[in-house]
């Protein structure tokens, strides 16, 4: 490889966040771009994920917000003519796109070389039979397995290996569609479904219960090869590593096992010819040194992001340098800046990762966890005892638990079942089982979890029992210290002693029990670290760092990715820190999500990779004694701390905490709106079912039920009857025990509009108004946003500005905020107001090319800013933000949208007009334009009527129309020719089931009749089948109408290949 | 549970909990940053006289393996016949273990071998102190007991750990004399696996009377200059022009025999992640190390060059003669504990014996 000829490199991103591909690829892509920039290489990035850091203006030289597929990337290559392409930094999406590009001969045609790991190696790792062949060549064991390319073949292998067997899918991200089959019927079902995504599946011997161990391996082109980190799964084989609790380094492996697997890793990676970074996964027999190599991911992965954060070794950055042809020994260790990057980190702490699930957000989904991924994010805790990190990590999940124990709301009807057939709550069943007298052996046998972990959990239970014997006054300091060392929070101890968190905190501090701050240095203190990558622990006596920096500012991060809080808040935090640094402040970041850029130790002056609980934030605050804390960048977790921090004497920078409370507290906010003479839907705060019923009776159904103080509509629901109302009230009470429940009139058939803005002392400095494509009723996080608005009256916009100005003034807003409106004709109503950065801040900032966070940060720090005089009339283009759903991974989940947010990510695309941007966005989230037939089931009569014109349009385009009976009848009555298909449950042909399974329809439009269907209805089956057989599905009538209009006006070739930089605002054209 | 203290020669005192034996002990306090392999480390004779601090905070997780012996009569899972550390300092020791090959707890093993451990120590703080000040003498004191400080560097530790009578392992047409300065079992095994016969001799044994085709000087504890007899014997052996290899202390002894000098490092290299560059190439190996002294490469006489250097601190990691078959390395190609990446060096040595046979 001659790296002198490499001047321009194209990097592929991973597109929208989805289950199995989350923010870790923003982290790896950003690192790669930085590494390339350092070498003076011109970088071109293709990634429609507009909320990412990597698509910031200061990183890649050219950014294309376009779908990551061979068609679009091919066109970008034709236009940009890069010398090389990096495929390893954008997850499976980028890797698959790279393979397609090569197969379509595009790379060869334009002379683009694949940098780093060669394409052949990627294919050798992705194609199971090639992979096994490679392993066999060097005598390395793989699971007994055979590839099958048809159902018949799969069944033959099943018979040969004997049941149960494991099915895995080639070229799949996060174990999509894989699983255990106990019978031939199960194999038939799974294989049939799988062959709709892929041409090849693997049928394998089952290794359930073996230890699962991973190594992250780095190799350069000079054949230097190191393993940067090894990790052991707490949940053994049978549970996807993305669904497992993971510890680093391994805890139960001897020297012989550790180094045997390490040596195999190196031999395999050399034999495959990886250049850069990869991950190798093993199954290890718990009763011998027998092992199997499960897979190699020839790219940066979620595990590698975790390993980077767990060790401080910047894997993606190094991998990018190696792809350019550098050698490992010539690169430096970026933590010590004095030693070599060719080394293997020594940890003097333990790390635990726990997946974050959001299964409660989905209707009808199974809570079982297994070989496919369902989690949407993860947390990582650092400490010096397993008990300490486990409890800390569980708190970080923000699922309403205070640690492993002291969670009275968690109950298990059948402990044995929970242990043996895990759900997302299994870990909590272990202490419960211990308390009920299960032996450690029994628990280990049922769960296959190694006894070592269960011994440690028993230590936690023992301490819990010990504390219970005391009261606040009698509890000895020595026990208090031991409890803290075992990871108990003040809240947990207070709960056991019948006291309160703050009282316990004071007692603890009086006893001199405070955490110490330790540094991650990659070499276990052998060499000094130059970076401040820090964590808190009670298992130590000395702080590693001093706290004497002047003018320091703390930014609270967003925590784990979950539905409603994802990479966009990471973008906000990183940008806030950038501005603070630019302004000369010492920046301190607190966050614990290993998949983010904000947890990169070089982004800020001090990174506390730790909890965002009141206790920890106060601990850090008291050590650091900063100027103040910024809580408006990290979404709802920091926002919820506002009042508590203020009460504890913390200086909150920006909008005052009391204003935040006035906006978050429905009661206070509503009074404020009344005073300001601003309309809002009728609502009531209720504490009893009777009250709720009375209110619903008075305003009429439907009504919206929700707890106050939660993000992304957790436990929000629309009730259409008394019966539903009762059901939703109890669900809401479960989610938020601390706050009352609010019910409000649910208004139909109105537009929803968002405003994102920055105000200084109540005066608006910048704003962006976006309209939703969908009518009100779809959660704003699931809605398709258009900026600038295309179908909103000027008068409505004027009203919105006026109301916004009044609210900003009344609440003395000093920083970022967001208000959501309903608009009926030109009347507007306020439905929500958040005095913090919102999910759409990166979108509006990038479309407007005005960094709202930079502005907000300056406002917060009381620096001079001027009003941004840039209205949307000055844009020559339109931006559309579309949601990404991950229903395919959530077996059984009903793929509809509603008031509860369900999307896991988003994209934002630009176009010269709405249609162009809209289609690019939809293609980015999995839609396509090759539509020859459509299945219609248009729901309620109003939607049926609304869609008539669009049906005619489809017809005029020569598209074949199928419909369910009611829809078909209605269409025929109106003179539209259509073919009726029978409902799935009718089991008569021509049946919808067969048409979908055989891919005889290219698009399904299914509009639900009610708000919260929770039954196995025909409609549900249609929607679910569409997802399972990868047929684009639209479930909202406005979205369907806009889509039909768009494909009528634009074809594939009308979608222009223009970089972000080429879209000019009038202001910037001067 | 007995409370106790770790007291350093500079007066620093750490409070902790005593485990293993409760006899007060003193020695040179050193740290090792390896994350696995405590049974192997504790039985490495190079630790003679030392109190070992493990920087990895959780120790004892997989218990202690059985006392099985292999076909050579060597311990399968231990590196010598005894535990050589005088004391152990950890953050936490695992009271329970879990492993198919574990037969007892770490606590029990230390008790049986009369080795004193102390837990609950901020090992990171201790390590930073050792890094900044250099290794210090220290003692582990249960309760209020006290003893005198013991300085192992004033004693010929090699003589303490070497065997007393020669032993032959395996049979082969090539015979290696292995000078046992505190030899780890896996060195013997690695040689035997390369197909040679091994004559393991005491450190001061006059092996010149023996018939052999290669000489290997083993690892061992302490200051290489204490092993005067070995240095003299190696000087004589160099005249035979037969292949000579040295490992760790053996590297220093070969250097001294060649006329170079050695010195004490501030805090040594004790870890499993030391990167060693092969001079003149772009190859860098991850190695296992355990040494407190090093060869001063500036003093290498004519005809000698550095074979490996440490990529982190540029200290010497191996020397070689420019035309004669003499090579040695500062790291441990036999691993146990640690990475096995440099195991090929044994093969090279045996290969060299083929070329230079008389």
HADDOCK unambig.tbl for C-alpha pairs under 7 A between the chains (distance, minus, plus):
assign (segid A and resid 222 and name CA) (segid B and resid 282 and name CA) 6.65 0.50 0.50
assign (segid A and resid 222 and name CA) (segid B and resid 283 and name CA) 6.86 0.50 0.50
assign (segid A and resid 224 and name CA) (segid B and resid 283 and name CA) 5.95 0.50 0.50
assign (segid A and resid 224 and name CA) (segid B and resid 284 and name CA) 6.13 0.50 0.50
assign (segid A and resid 251 and name CA) (segid B and resid 61 and name CA) 6.66 0.50 0.50
assign (segid A and resid 252 and name CA) (segid B and resid 61 and name CA) 6.07 0.50 0.50
assign (segid A and resid 252 and name CA) (segid B and resid 62 and name CA) 5.62 0.50 0.50
assign (segid A and resid 252 and name CA) (segid B and resid 98 and name CA) 6.97 0.50 0.50
assign (segid A and resid 252 and name CA) (segid B and resid 99 and name CA) 6.91 0.50 0.50
assign (segid A and resid 253 and name CA) (segid B and resid 62 and name CA) 6.99 0.50 0.50
assign (segid A and resid 254 and name CA) (segid B and resid 36 and name CA) 6.25 0.50 0.50
assign (segid A and resid 254 and name CA) (segid B and resid 37 and name CA) 6.30 0.50 0.50
assign (segid A and resid 254 and name CA) (segid B and resid 62 and name CA) 6.65 0.50 0.50
assign (segid A and resid 255 and name CA) (segid B and resid 36 and name CA) 5.10 0.50 0.50
assign (segid A and resid 255 and name CA) (segid B and resid 37 and name CA) 4.51 0.50 0.50
assign (segid A and resid 255 and name CA) (segid B and resid 337 and name CA) 5.98 0.50 0.50
assign (segid A and resid 259 and name CA) (segid B and resid 338 and name CA) 6.68 0.50 0.50
assign (segid A and resid 259 and name CA) (segid B and resid 339 and name CA) 5.83 0.50 0.50
assign (segid A and resid 286 and name CA) (segid B and resid 100 and name CA) 6.94 0.50 0.50
assign (segid A and resid 287 and name CA) (segid B and resid 100 and name CA) 5.21 0.50 0.50
assign (segid A and resid 288 and name CA) (segid B and resid 100 and name CA) 6.82 0.50 0.50
assign (segid A and resid 329 and name CA) (segid B and resid 284 and name CA) 6.62 0.50 0.50
assign (segid A and resid 339 and name CA) (segid B and resid 311 and name CA) 6.98 0.50 0.50
assign (segid A and resid 339 and name CA) (segid B and resid 312 and name CA) 4.36 0.50 0.50
assign (segid A and resid 340 and name CA) (segid B and resid 311 and name CA) 5.88 0.50 0.50
assign (segid A and resid 340 and name CA) (segid B and resid 312 and name CA) 5.45 0.50 0.50
assign (segid A and resid 342 and name CA) (segid B and resid 275 and name CA) 6.32 0.50 0.50
assign (segid A and resid 343 and name CA) (segid B and resid 273 and name CA) 5.82 0.50 0.50
assign (segid A and resid 343 and name CA) (segid B and resid 274 and name CA) 6.55 0.50 0.50
assign (segid A and resid 343 and name CA) (segid B and resid 275 and name CA) 5.53 0.50 0.50
assign (segid A and resid 343 and name CA) (segid B and resid 286 and name CA) 6.40 0.50 0.50
assign (segid A and resid 344 and name CA) (segid B and resid 273 and name CA) 5.27 0.50 0.50
assign (segid A and resid 346 and name CA) (segid B and resid 33 and name CA) 6.09 0.50 0.50
assign (segid A and resid 346 and name CA) (segid B and resid 34 and name CA) 6.56 0.50 0.50
assign (segid A and resid 346 and name CA) (segid B and resid 35 and name CA) 6.83 0.50 0.50
assign (segid A and resid 347 and name CA) (segid B and resid 56 and name CA) 6.44 0.50 0.50
assign (segid A and resid 348 and name CA) (segid B and resid 55 and name CA) 5.38 0.50 0.50
assign (segid A and resid 348 and name CA) (segid B and resid 56 and name CA) 4.48 0.50 0.50
assign (segid A and resid 348 and name CA) (segid B and resid 57 and name CA) 5.96 0.50 0.50
assign (segid A and resid 349 and name CA) (segid B and resid 56 and name CA) 6.54 0.50 0.50
assign (segid A and resid 349 and name CA) (segid B and resid 57 and name CA) 6.17 0.50 0.50
assign (segid A and resid 384 and name CA) (segid B and resid 57 and name CA) 6.04 0.50 0.50
assign (segid A and resid 451 and name CA) (segid B and resid 98 and name CA) 5.94 0.50 0.50
assign (segid A and resid 452 and name CA) (segid B and resid 97 and name CA) 6.08 0.50 0.50
assign (segid A and resid 452 and name CA) (segid B and resid 98 and name CA) 5.25 0.50 0.50
assign (segid A and resid 455 and name CA) (segid B and resid 96 and name CA) 6.89 0.50 0.50
assign (segid A and resid 524 and name CA) (segid B and resid 33 and name CA) 6.10 0.50 0.50
assign (segid A and resid 524 and name CA) (segid B and resid 55 and name CA) 6.39 0.50 0.50
assign (segid A and resid 525 and name CA) (segid B and resid 124 and name CA) 6.50 0.50 0.50
assign (segid A and resid 525 and name CA) (segid B and resid 127 and name CA) 6.21 0.50 0.50
assign (segid A and resid 525 and name CA) (segid B and resid 128 and name CA) 5.68 0.50 0.50
assign (segid A and resid 526 and name CA) (segid B and resid 131 and name CA) 6.38 0.50 0.50
assign (segid A and resid 539 and name CA) (segid B and resid 122 and name CA) 6.99 0.50 0.50
assign (segid A and resid 540 and name CA) (segid B and resid 122 and name CA) 4.62 0.50 0.50
assign (segid A and resid 541 and name CA) (segid B and resid 122 and name CA) 5.92 0.50 0.50
assign (segid A and resid 542 and name CA) (segid B and resid 125 and name CA) 6.32 0.50 0.50
